[in-house]
Amino acid sequence: MLRNIVAVKRVLYDALGHFNNDDGWAMSSHLAITALMALFPFLIFATTLGSFLGAQAFAQTAVHIVFDTWPEQIAEPISREVLRVLTVQRTDLLTYGVVLAAYFASNGIEAVRTSLNRAYRVTETRGFLLRRAQSLIFVLIATVGFLVISVLLVFAPLIARLAEQRFEWIEPYMGTFTLWRFIIASTVIVLGLFAVHVWLPAGKRRFVSLIPGILFTLIAWLIGSTVFAAYIDHFSSYVTTYAGLASIMIAVVFLYIVSAIFILGGELNAAISRYLEARARVGG
């Protein structure tokens, strides 16, 4: 028991110490701002591509996937404005505007890569063009994934009604459409976390070694989001301080918290791996 406590203390000290000494707070700011700046270009690019391919309901689906897992107080004003932007008719899929939108969206992927390289204590050896191509592929994969989910959500109510008619016992397990939408959004987040931890940082990591940091990230995100939402409801003075900019400032602070937790997840994985390697060397 004592040995386990000592091991946990060593791992936490290593993770938190490296996060603090390697400018983790500054990297959280960088990741939060870059993510916010990349969000609109990504959604514009993805929505334009979705409309081009005939997925007219894509805008609402994309907004739900992105914002359904945010606290309502933070997501509602931002998602409303995002949806307003996305519903503007665009026919410039193959023009420079949408190409640039995809490029700027990939900047968010690059920020995640930089954060994870620092967290995992690895040096990037891949060339700029290869990294940027990989980031653009991530953007395209995310877009295609959103398109598939958009189609599924369009047909989901019909499929649910048919299933309930043929199998009455399934009705209590179907839940509401909102619940399934939340489940889908959560699944996208989990798969996305595994994808970025596996492929973005330099080097290779075993799948099992990623689980602790990802579990920490998901649990800490849930706790952090709940606490921050409660703070906004009861104690926040953002509205009086920032007036019309309040929703943006709230989103920035929220993304800062989310980014810090995300980086700490990578730090935790790296610290556990270092501890296990050290224990293996001494035969313990």
C-alpha positions in Angstrom: 0.0 0.0 0.0 2.8 2.4 1.0 4.7 1.5 -2.2 1.6 2.4 -4.3 1.2 5.7 -2.5 4.9 6.5 -3.1 4.5 5.6 -6.8 1.5 7.8 -7.3 3.3 10.7 -5.6 6.3 10.3 -7.9 4.2 10.1 -11.0 2.1 13.2 -10.1 5.2 15.1 -9.0 6.9 14.3 -12.3 3.8 15.2 -14.4 3.0 18.4 -12.6 6.7 19.4 -12.4 7.3 18.9 -16.1 4.1 20.7 -17.0 5.1 23.7 -14.9 8.8 23.8 -15.9 8.1 23.4 -19.6 5.7 26.3 -19.8 2.5 24.2 -19.7 0.4 27.2 -18.7 1.7 29.2 -21.7 1.1 26.2 -24.0 -2.5 26.0 -22.6 -3.1 29.6 -23.6 -1.6 28.9 -27.1 -3.7 25.8 -27.6 -6.9 27.5 -26.4 -6.5 30.6 -28.7 -5.4 28.5 -31.6 -8.3 26.1 -31.1 -10.8 29.0 -31.1 -9.2 30.5 -34.2 -9.3 27.1 -36.0 -12.8 26.3 -35.0 -14.6 28.7 -37.4 -12.4 27.9 -40.4 -12.9 24.2 -39.8 -16.7 24.4 -39.5 -16.9 26.7 -42.6 -14.8 24.3 -44.6 -16.7 21.2 -43.4 -20.1 22.8 -43.9 -19.2 24.0 -47.4 -18.0 20.5 -48.3 -21.1 19.0 -46.7 -23.4 21.3 -48.7 -21.5 20.5 -51.9 -22.0 16.8 -51.3 -25.7 17.3 -50.5 -25.7 17.1 -46.7 -27.8 20.1 -46.2 -28.3 19.5 -42.4 -24.6 19.3 -41.8 -24.3 22.7 -40.2 -26.6 21.9 -37.3 -25.1 18.5 -36.9 -21.5 19.9 -36.8 -22.6 22.5 -34.2 -24.2 19.8 -32.0 -21.2 17.5 -32.2 -18.8 20.3 -31.2 -20.9 22.0 -28.6 -23.2 19.4 -27.0 -20.5 18.4 -24.6 -19.8 22.0 -23.5 -21.7 23.4 -20.5 -24.9 25.1 -21.8 -24.0 28.5 -20.4 -20.8 28.5 -22.5 -22.0 26.7 -25.6 -25.4 28.4 -26.2 -24.3 31.9 -27.2 -21.3 30.7 -29.2 -23.2 27.9 -31.0 -25.9 30.4 -31.9 -23.4 32.7 -33.6 -21.6 29.8 -35.3 -24.8 28.4 -36.7 -25.7 31.9 -38.1 -22.3 32.0 -39.9 -22.6 28.5 -41.2 -26.0 29.0 -42.7 -24.8 31.6 -45.1 -24.9 30.2 -48.6 -21.5 29.4 -50.0 -20.6 28.0 -53.4 -16.8 28.5 -53.2 -15.7 25.0 -52.3 -12.8 24.9 -54.7 -11.8 28.6 -54.3 -8.9 30.0 -52.4 -11.3 30.9 -49.5 -12.2 27.4 -48.5 -8.7 26.1 -49.2 -7.4 28.7 -46.8 -10.1 27.8 -44.3 -8.8 24.2 -44.4 -5.3 25.4 -43.9 -6.2 27.6 -40.9 -8.2 24.8 -39.4 -5.1 22.6 -39.6 -3.3 25.2 -37.4 -5.3 23.8 -34.5 -4.0 20.3 -35.2 -0.4 21.7 -35.2 -1.0 23.4 -31.9 -2.2 20.0 -30.4 0.9 18.3 -31.9 3.3 20.9 -30.3 1.6 20.5 -27.0 1.8 16.7 -27.0 5.4 16.7 -28.2 6.3 18.8 -25.1 4.1 16.6 -22.8 5.7 13.4 -24.1 9.2 14.9 -24.0 9.9 14.0 -27.6 11.7 16.0 -30.3 9.9 16.4 -33.7 11.9 15.0 -36.5 9.3 15.0 -39.3 9.5 17.7 -42.0 7.1 20.7 -42.2 5.4 19.5 -45.3 4.7 16.0 -43.9 3.4 17.5 -40.6 1.1 19.9 -42.4 -0.2 17.2 -44.8 -1.0 15.0 -41.8 -2.8 17.9 -40.1 -4.9 18.5 -43.3 -5.7 14.8 -43.4 -6.9 15.1 -39.8 -9.2 17.9 -40.9 -10.5 15.9 -43.8 -11.1 12.8 -41.7 -12.9 14.9 -39.1 -15.1 16.4 -41.9 -15.9 13.0 -43.3 -16.7 11.7 -39.9 -19.0 14.6 -39.2 -20.7 14.0 -42.6 -21.3 10.3 -41.8 -22.7 11.3 -38.4 -24.9 13.9 -40.0 -26.4 11.3 -42.3 -26.9 8.9 -39.4 -28.7 11.5 -37.3 -31.0 12.3 -40.2 -32.0 8.7 -40.4 -31.8 7.9 -36.7 -35.4 8.8 -35.8 -36.7 6.7 -38.7 -34.6 3.8 -37.8 -35.6 4.1 -34.1 -39.3 4.1 -35.0 -38.9 1.0 -37.2 -37.0 -0.8 -34.5 -39.6 0.0 -31.9 -42.4 -1.3 -34.1 -40.6 -4.6 -34.8 -39.1 -5.0 -31.3 -41.3 -3.7 -28.5 -38.8 -4.7 -25.8 -36.3 -2.2 -27.2 -38.4 0.9 -26.5 -37.1 1.5 -22.9 -33.5 1.4 -24.1 -33.9 3.8 -27.0 -33.7 7.0 -25.0 -34.3 10.4 -26.4 -32.8 11.8 -29.6 -30.9 14.4 -27.5 -29.3 11.6 -25.4 -28.1 9.7 -28.5 -26.7 12.9 -29.9 -24.8 13.4 -26.7 -23.5 9.9 -26.8 -22.4 10.3 -30.4 -20.6 13.6 -29.5 -18.9 11.9 -26.5 -17.8 9.0 -28.7 -16.3 11.4 -31.2 -14.3 13.0 -28.4 -12.9 9.7 -27.1 -11.9 8.5 -30.6 -10.4 11.9 -31.3 -8.3 11.8 -28.1 -6.9 8.4 -29.0 -6.2 9.5 -32.5 -4.2 12.6 -31.6 -2.3 10.8 -28.8 -1.3 8.0 -31.2 -0.5 9.8 -34.4 0.4 13.5 -33.7 3.4 13.4 -31.4 6.7 12.1 -32.6 7.6 8.5 -31.7 5.4 5.6 -31.0 3.3 4.7 -27.9 1.4 1.6 -27.0 -2.3 1.9 -27.0 -2.6 0.7 -23.3 -0.1 3.4 -22.2 -2.5 6.1 -23.4 -5.5 5.0 -21.4 -4.6 6.6 -18.0 -4.1 10.1 -19.5 -7.2 9.9 -21.6 -9.3 8.7 -18.6 -7.9 11.6 -16.6 -8.6 14.0 -19.4 -12.3 12.9 -19.7 -12.9 12.9 -15.9 -11.2 16.2 -15.4 -13.0 17.8 -18.3 -16.3 16.7 -16.8 -15.4 18.1 -13.3 -13.8 21.3 -14.7 -16.8 22.0 -17.0 -19.2 21.5 -14.2 -17.3 23.7 -11.7 -16.8 26.4 -14.3 -20.4 26.4 -15.3 -21.4 26.7 -11.6 -19.0 29.6 -11.2 -20.5 31.4 -14.2 -24.0 30.9 -12.8 -23.3 32.1 -9.3 -20.1 34.2 -9.1 -19.0 35.4 -12.5 -18.8 39.1 -13.4 -17.8 38.5 -17.0 -21.0 40.1 -18.4 -20.5 43.4 -16.4 -16.7 43.4 -17.2 -16.7 42.5 -20.9 -20.2 43.5 -22.0 -20.8 42.2 -25.5 -17.5 40.3 -25.5 -18.5 38.2 -22.5 -19.4 35.1 -24.4 -16.0 35.1 -26.2 -14.1 35.7 -23.0 -16.0 32.8 -21.3 -15.2 30.5 -24.3 -11.5 31.5 -24.1 -11.3 30.8 -20.4 -13.2 27.5 -20.8 -10.9 26.4 -23.6 -7.9 27.4 -21.5 -9.1 25.1 -18.7 -9.8 22.3 -21.3 -6.3 22.8 -22.9 -4.5 22.6 -19.6 -6.3 19.4 -18.7 -5.6 17.9 -22.1 -1.8 18.7 -21.8 -1.8 17.3 -18.3 -3.2 14.0 -19.7 -0.2 13.7 -22.0 2.1 14.6 -19.1 0.5 11.9 -16.9 1.0 9.3 -19.6 4.7 10.3 -20.0 5.3 10.3 -16.3 3.8 6.8 -15.9 6.0 5.5 -18.7 9.1 7.1 -17.2 8.3 5.6 -13.8 7.7 2.1 -15.2 10.9 2.3 -17.2 12.9 3.4 -14.1 11.4 0.6 -12.0 12.2 -2.0 -14.8 15.8 -0.8 -14.8 16.3 -1.4 -11.1 14.4 -4.7 -11.3 11.5 -3.5 -9.1 
